[in-house]
Amino acid sequence: MDILSLFLGICAFLGALAFMRLTRLNQRMDALERKINELSAQIKNAKQREISELSTGTVIGQIPPSESLIPKPAPVAIKPSISSVTSKVPLTVRMKSEITVHPAMPDSVEVAFSWLKENWAGFLGVAILVLGITFGTVYLSFFASPFVRFLILIGIGLGLLGAGHYIRNKSFGKELSAWLRSASGAIVLFTVLASSFIEALHFYHSPQIGLELLIAGLAYNIVLAYFASKEVFASFHVLISLIALVMVPKELTVLFTAITVAIAGVGLSTRHPWNSNLLVSFIGYSIFHILWLKGQHAIAPVALYGVIGTSLVGACALLVHYHKIYQELPQNQSLFSHSAIWLLLGFQLALYNLGFAYLFIPLGGATIACFILSSYAKKHNIEWLYICDALVGQILAIMTILSLTRVNLNHEMIAWIAFIESLCFTTLTYWLRQNLLSKIGLAFMLGAFLILSFMLIGIEDNPAQVCIISLASLLPLYIVRNLILNREQSEQVALDTFAGVFPLAIDAFYYIMALLMLIIGLSAYLWGYSALVVGFIAMSVNKRLMAREYHKMFYLLFATLAVVYTWYKVPLIDNKITAVIYYGIPPIILLLWLLKEKIFTLEDQSLEDMWVYLVGFHVGIVSTILAFSYSPFIPGALFLIYGLLFFEFGMWLYSYALNKRCCFIAIACKNMAFLYLIGYTLLYLLLYIQSESSLFSYLSLPQALTIMACALSLYWYFSKPIVSEPYPQIQWRISVKALPVSQAVPFDIAFIFILCLLISTFSAPIHPLGYGMLGLALSVPNLRKYLPNRALVYAVCLLMAVCVQVAIVSSKWASPLSDWYQNTHITGPISMVLALGVASLLLRKPEQVENKILKLFYKEPVLVGFLPIFTALGLFLMWRFDKAYLTMLWVVEVAIVVAVGFYLRSKMLVHIALLFLVFCVCRLMIYDLAQTTLIIKAFVFIVVGLLMIFIHIVYKKYASRLS
């Protein structure tokens, strides 16, 4: 009993404190009013002083006559005090300058902060007042019955209402009156609620009476909220009403009551633009609803009532923002509350996800309702509301489509429906120039497209379904792309924004889907590829669509991929005739049609070179795949034939049709002919050079093809070159930059073919003869003007090859063969003579020498050109002739070297020859004198002696040439 008395005493103290708090609020209001009056008086007095000073002041520079004769002291400069300076500044200016400017806070945060700062004391005071009065009343009427206590509390509540009504028109009582009414509603509601739970106030036995009393208390608070002058008081009454319903048993009647209270609270926001009240009312209902739902033993029996009631409250809350009074409010506040209501509504409805099979029906209805509301907002120029509801409608539409899984619809169809719905949404928002919505719709569309693509890949074993879904996607995409062409604004302007990427995305989706249909669906049917080609030819007839650069770019890209796809498909078909008919010819028809329609012109830049290369590669690859199984030589022969055809067509086009487009195609044809030549070269080096297939008894098939390739290479090199300088618009193109290579390299390829023929056809003793004759032909001065400068480099290389072949390879040949032209004793000296001829012809220096090898040769022609020849000859004599005659042969070589040295005026060559002569004499006296027979000694010594006398005579006679 003592503890209860202490507790009730504390509550009474808190009640008194609350009353003092309310009194303090009145005092603060009086002080604020006095402060405002003082500031107004100061401002008024300051203005009057300024006016009086201006009206009584003297004119500057005017001195009274009586004061002009009085002597005055010199003026002293006195700095004005700070107080005097500031006193001359008007009071309003000083007040403005003394105001401290703080950084601006966000609107929503600032509103919430100011609301809390202004009302926290009032809420706390009301709460303490209610508790204090309640417990004080219970304590004072401790010996009274519960019914009397109940009546006392109700009377106090009604008394506060009367007091508030009495002082509402007083100068100090407007704010206090509102708080007293709030306290009245709280006391009445607490009393009727406590009568069911607190024994001291429980005076009835039927729960129905308690519910009726609670409903009466709720109605009392709703009426007070209806007559509240400020948003905070209305929200207070609605919020405590919903909190009271949380504390009662979780029955259906309570749910219906809460729905009624929430709708009534939401309805208050239709009379005034109260976003906070709207949000507080719905948040309060959401908290009640979640707690009420958790208190249910089973959700299924009450699911229908909960869904309908929550949807009804949410719909009422969402429709509030469509009133005209909200159009003048800041959009951020309304958008925040509207979005929060949508999120809370969606979360509450998600709690009823019990596996209802036909969930798509209510979701679809909600989706349609959202889009209707958004269109209404669009019609009334409420932009933020239109965007918000349209976005929610799109989310609901996706959820509706996903819910179709409950009716056993396959996933591929669901993905397709989602893609088509996103396409329609994005198209509509793009057409209405809604930048943000079109971005979001494009994101939805991309996600749905990726999912659909992966699902089509997953059902590759069902090509019919892939074809149907792909075709059902291509047709809407094509229709949308044509609709975009009808936009009032040009597409180029639309592409300046992110939403303008939508036409580009449509093109990309269209051709990616077509490629998937080709690879997965149509690959199962022989006629599928041909049907696709026919479809694309028919689509290219749409001139307006083909005029769009991005669409044309994707069109060309897909055509290229379609052609490349045939290279994969042709080897998989056993019947070669079928492969040619269904996969070889249709791409050529498509490419010819595209060339005719000038599809290969993008942004006023010709792409016909890509067309030429695509045709060339297609023909070459398909021919190789089809013919290689019969014979590896057929692709090589076809490469030469195709190269000749492309070359001749290019030269004909260049000669008879002089314009930029024809010149560009001619350049590409010549480049393609060169690529065919490169292809044959690779085949020859990898396959043909090792083959022994014979065409005639004296000529093999690879040799015949190589001779043809060599002749074609020389023909292409010596033919009239194509000049692109008259067309500067195409000078930067890769095909034009590659043209000099295509016109110059055939000579090098011909040179390689000749060497390969020489090496593969003839035996080793004949190789140096071939090297020498080829080098001699490249060094002839009359032929140099027709050949490139690098031909001299090849001649120097051939000269070195002759020396190496004679000195090392041919010298070690096992034994002379039967034919004279294969006898190294004969071919070796002839090769050396040819090498001397090459070196002599190379002495005539060309006008321009840029190659490093040629620079080295012409800097030291004796050291680089002639000395290797004589060294190789000496080694050849040592290996191939009898030792008894070797010294004599060497001395003969020395005589030749001396003669050549004097002819070339080379002191170094003569001195080297004389040193070698000393070596020969030493060998003659040491080796030959001891090893050979008498007759051979006599012959060798006589010849050597005569040669040395000859050398001496030559040296004495022409010694002056060396100086």
Residue pairs with C-beta under 8 A, 6 or more apart in sequence:
5 139
7 135
8 135
8 136
8 138
8 139
9 139
11 131
11 132
11 134
11 135
11 136
11 139
12 132
12 135
12 136
12 139
13 132
14 128
14 131
14 132
15 128
15 129
15 131
15 132
15 133
15 135
15 136
16 132
17 128
17 132
18 124
18 125
18 126
18 128
18 129
18 132
19 129
19 132
21 121
21 124
21 125
21 128
22 125
22 129
22 176
22 179
25 121
25 122
25 125
25 175
25 176
25 179
26 172
26 176
29 172
29 175
30 172
42 91
43 91
43 92
46 90
46 91
46 92
47 90
50 90
86 94
104 110
105 113
107 330
107 332
107 333
108 332
108 333
108 336
111 276
111 333
115 232
115 276
119 232
122 179
122 182
123 236
125 179
126 179
126 182
126 183
126 186
126 236
127 186
129 183
130 183
130 186
130 187
130 190
133 153
133 156
133 187
134 153
134 187
134 190
134 191
134 194
137 149
137 152
137 153
137 156
138 149
138 200
138 201
141 148
141 149
141 152
144 152
145 203
146 195
146 199
146 200
146 201
146 202
146 203
147 203
149 200
149 201
150 191
150 195
150 201
150 203
153 187
153 188
153 190
153 191
153 201
154 188
154 191
156 187
157 183
157 184
157 185
157 187
157 188
157 191
158 184
158 188
159 184
160 180
160 181
160 183
160 184
160 187
161 180
161 181
161 184
161 224
163 180
164 176
164 177
164 178
164 179
164 180
164 181
164 184
165 177
165 181
167 173
167 176
167 177
167 180
168 174
168 177
178 228
178 229
178 230
178 233
179 233
181 224
181 227
181 228
181 233
182 224
182 233
182 236
182 237
184 224
185 220
185 221
185 224
185 225
185 236
185 237
185 240
186 240
188 217
188 220
188 221
189 217
189 218
189 220
189 221
189 240
189 241
189 244
190 244
191 201
191 217
192 210
192 213
192 214
192 216
192 217
193 214
193 217
193 244
193 247
193 248
194 201
195 201
195 202
195 203
195 204
195 210
195 213
196 202
196 207
196 210
196 213
196 214
196 248
197 247
204 210
211 248
211 253
214 244
214 245
214 248
214 257
215 257
217 244
218 241
218 244
218 245
218 257
218 261
221 237
221 238
221 240
221 241
222 237
222 238
222 241
222 261
222 264
222 265
224 233
224 237
225 233
225 234
225 235
225 236
225 237
225 238
225 264
225 265
225 268
226 234
226 268
228 234
228 237
231 272
231 274
231 276
231 277
232 276
234 265
234 268
234 274
234 277
235 265
235 274
235 276
235 277
235 280
235 281
238 261
238 262
238 264
238 265
238 268
238 277
238 280
238 281
238 284
239 280
239 281
239 284
241 261
241 265
242 258
242 261
242 262
242 265
242 281
242 284
242 285
242 287
242 288
243 284
245 254
245 257
245 258
245 261
245 288
246 287
246 288
246 291
246 292
248 254
249 295
250 291
250 292
250 295
250 296
252 302
252 305
254 292
255 289
255 292
255 302
255 305
255 306
255 309
256 305
256 309
258 285
258 288
258 289
258 292
259 285
259 309
259 312
259 313
261 285
262 281
262 282
262 284
262 285
262 313
263 312
263 313
263 316
265 277
265 280
265 281
265 284
265 285
266 278
266 281
266 282
266 313
266 316
266 317
266 320
267 316
268 274
268 277
268 281
269 275
269 277
269 278
269 281
269 320
270 320
270 323
272 325
273 325
273 326
273 328
273 329
275 326
275 329
275 333
275 334
275 336
275 337
276 337
278 317
278 320
278 337
278 341
279 337
279 340
279 341
281 317
282 313
282 314
282 317
282 340
282 341
282 344
283 340
283 344
285 313
286 344
286 347
286 348
289 306
289 309
289 310
289 348
290 348
290 351
293 299
293 302
293 306
293 351
296 302
299 306
299 351
299 352
299 354
300 354
303 352
303 354
306 352
307 349
307 352
307 362
310 345
310 348
310 349
311 345
311 349
314 341
314 344
314 345
314 348
317 341
317 345
318 338
318 341
318 342
318 345
318 373
319 373
320 326
321 334
321 337
321 338
321 382
321 385
322 373
322 376
322 377
322 380
322 382
322 385
326 334
327 380
327 382
331 384
334 384
334 385
335 384
335 388
338 385
338 388
339 388
342 388
342 392
353 359
355 406
356 406
357 406
357 407
358 406
358 407
359 403
359 406
360 400
360 401
360 403
360 404
360 406
360 407
363 396
363 399
363 400
363 403
364 400
366 396
367 393
367 396
367 397
367 400
370 389
370 390
370 392
370 393
370 396
371 389
371 390
371 393
373 389
374 385
374 386
374 387
374 388
374 389
374 390
374 393
375 386
377 383
377 385
377 386
377 389
378 386
378 432
387 434
387 436
387 437
390 429
390 434
390 437
391 437
391 440
394 422
394 425
394 440
394 441
394 444
397 421
397 425
398 418
398 421
398 422
398 444
401 414
401 417
401 418
401 421
402 414
402 418
404 414
404 417
405 411
405 414
411 455
412 452
412 455
412 456
412 459
412 465
412 469
413 469
415 448
415 451
415 452
415 455
416 452
416 469
416 472
416 473
418 448
418 451
418 452
419 445
419 448
419 449
419 452
419 473
420 473
420 476
421 448
422 441
422 444
422 445
422 447
422 448
423 445
423 476
423 477
423 480
425 437
425 441
425 444
425 445
426 438
426 441
426 442
426 444
426 445
426 502
427 480
427 483
427 484
427 502
429 437
429 438
429 441
430 438
430 441
430 484
430 499
430 502
431 483
431 487
433 499
434 499
435 497
435 498
435 499
438 499
438 502
439 498
439 499
442 499
442 501
442 502
442 505
445 505
445 509
446 505
449 509
449 512
449 513
452 469
452 473
453 512
453 513
453 516
456 466
456 469
456 470
456 516
456 520
457 516
457 520
459 465
459 466
460 466
460 520
463 520
463 521
463 522
463 523
463 524
463 525
464 521
466 516
466 517
466 520
466 521
467 517
467 521
467 522
467 528
470 513
470 514
470 516
470 517
470 521
471 517
473 509
473 513
474 510
474 513
474 514
474 517
477 506
477 509
477 510
477 513
478 510
478 539
480 506
481 503
481 506
481 507
481 510
481 545
481 551
482 542
482 544
482 545
484 491
484 502
484 503
484 506
485 491
485 544
485 545
485 548
487 494
491 500
491 503
491 548
493 500
494 500
494 503
495 501
495 503
495 504
503 548
503 550
503 551
504 550
507 550
507 551
507 553
507 554
508 554
510 554
511 554
511 555
511 557
511 558
514 532
514 558
515 558
515 561
515 562
517 532
518 528
518 529
518 532
518 562
518 565
519 565
521 528
522 528
522 529
522 531
522 532
523 529
523 569
526 578
526 582
527 582
529 562
529 565
529 566
529 569
529 582
529 583
529 586
530 582
530 586
532 562
533 562
533 586
533 587
533 589
533 590
536 555
536 558
536 559
536 562
536 590
537 589
537 590
537 593
539 545
539 555
540 546
540 555
540 593
540 594
540 597
540 599
545 551
546 552
546 555
546 597
546 599
549 602
549 603
552 599
552 602
553 602
555 599
556 594
556 599
556 600
556 602
556 607
556 610
559 590
559 591
559 594
560 610
560 614
562 587
562 590
563 587
563 590
563 591
563 614
563 618
566 583
566 584
566 587
566 618
566 622
567 618
567 621
567 622
567 625
569 579
569 583
570 579
570 583
570 584
570 622
570 625
570 626
571 625
573 579
573 582
573 583
576 626
579 626
580 622
580 626
583 622
584 622
584 626
587 618
588 615
588 618
588 619
591 611
591 614
591 615
591 618
594 600
594 611
595 608
595 611
600 606
600 607
600 608
600 610
600 611
601 607
605 729
606 660
606 661
606 664
606 730
608 661
608 664
608 665
608 668
609 664
609 665
609 667
609 668
609 671
609 733
609 734
609 735
611 665
611 668
612 646
612 665
612 668
612 669
612 671
612 672
613 668
613 671
613 672
613 675
616 642
616 646
616 672
616 675
616 676
619 642
620 638
620 639
620 642
620 676
620 679
623 635
623 638
623 642
624 635
624 638
627 634
627 635
627 638
628 634
628 635
632 683
632 687
632 688
632 691
633 688
633 691
633 693
633 701
633 702
633 705
635 683
636 680
636 683
636 684
636 688
636 705
637 705
639 676
639 677
639 679
639 680
639 683
640 676
640 677
640 680
640 705
640 708
640 709
640 712
642 676
643 672
643 673
643 674
643 676
643 677
643 680
643 712
644 673
644 712
646 669
646 670
646 672
646 673
646 676
647 669
647 670
647 673
647 716
647 719
649 669
650 665
650 666
650 667
650 668
650 669
650 670
650 673
650 722
651 666
651 670
651 719
651 720
651 722
653 662
653 665
653 666
653 669
654 662
654 663
654 666
654 722
660 727
660 729
660 730
663 722
663 724
663 726
663 727
663 730
664 727
664 730
664 733
664 735
664 736
666 722
667 722
667 724
667 735
667 736
667 739
668 735
670 722
670 739
670 742
670 743
671 735
671 738
671 739
671 742
673 716
673 742
674 716
674 741
674 742
674 745
674 746
677 709
677 712
677 713
677 716
677 746
677 749
678 749
680 705
680 709
681 709
681 749
681 752
681 753
684 702
684 705
684 706
684 709
684 753
684 756
685 756
688 702
688 705
688 706
689 702
689 756
689 760
691 700
691 701
691 702
692 700
693 700
693 701
693 702
694 700
694 701
695 701
695 703
695 704
702 760
703 757
703 760
703 761
706 753
706 756
706 757
707 753
707 757
709 749
709 753
710 750
710 753
710 754
710 757
712 746
713 746
713 747
713 749
713 750
713 753
714 746
714 747
714 750
716 743
716 746
717 743
717 744
717 746
717 747
717 750
718 786
721 743
722 739
722 743
724 730
724 731
724 736
724 739
725 731
730 736
744 788
747 787
747 788
747 791
748 790
751 794
754 774
755 774
758 766
758 767
758 770
758 771
758 774
759 767
762 770
763 817
763 822
764 805
764 809
764 810
764 813
765 810
765 813
765 817
765 821
765 822
765 823
765 824
765 827
766 821
766 822
766 827
767 805
767 809
767 810
768 801
768 802
768 805
768 806
768 810
768 827
768 828
768 831
768 834
769 821
769 827
769 830
769 831
769 834
771 798
771 801
771 802
771 805
771 831
772 798
772 802
772 830
772 831
772 833
772 834
772 835
772 837
772 838
773 834
774 798
775 794
775 795
775 798
775 799
775 802
775 834
775 835
775 838
776 834
776 837
776 838
776 841
777 783
778 787
778 791
778 792
778 794
778 795
778 798
779 792
779 795
779 837
779 838
779 841
779 842
780 841
781 841
781 844
784 791
784 792
784 846
789 846
789 848
789 849
789 850
789 851
789 854
790 851
792 842
792 846
792 851
792 854
793 851
793 853
793 854
795 838
795 842
796 842
796 853
796 854
796 857
796 864
796 865
797 853
798 838
799 835
799 838
799 839
799 842
799 865
799 868
799 869
800 868
802 831
802 832
802 834
802 835
802 838
802 872
803 835
803 868
803 869
803 871
803 872
804 872
805 831
806 828
806 831
806 832
806 835
806 872
806 873
806 875
806 876
807 871
807 872
807 873
807 875
807 876
808 875
810 824
810 827
810 828
810 831
810 876
811 824
811 828
811 875
811 876
811 878
811 879
811 880
812 879
813 824
816 822
816 823
816 824
816 825
817 823
820 826
821 827
824 880
825 880
825 881
828 876
828 880
829 873
832 869
832 872
832 873
832 876
835 869
835 872
836 866
836 869
836 900
839 861
839 865
839 866
839 869
842 857
842 861
842 865
843 861
843 865
845 858
846 854
849 855
849 858
856 864
857 864
857 865
861 904
862 901
862 904
862 906
862 908
862 909
863 908
866 900
866 904
866 906
866 909
867 909
867 912
870 893
870 896
870 897
873 893
874 890
874 893
874 916
877 886
877 889
877 890
877 893
878 886
881 889
883 927
883 931
884 928
884 931
884 932
884 933
884 936
884 940
885 936
885 940
887 920
887 923
887 924
887 927
887 928
887 940
887 944
888 939
888 940
888 943
888 944
890 916
890 920
891 917
891 920
891 943
891 944
891 947
891 948
892 943
892 947
894 913
894 914
894 916
894 917
894 920
894 947
894 951
895 947
895 950
895 951
895 954
897 909
897 910
897 912
897 913
897 916
898 910
898 913
898 914
898 951
898 954
898 955
899 954
900 906
900 909
901 907
901 908
901 909
901 910
901 913
902 910
902 954
902 955
902 958
902 961
902 962
905 961
905 962
907 962
910 955
910 962
914 955
917 948
917 951
920 944
921 944
921 948
924 940
924 941
924 944
928 937
928 940
929 937
932 940
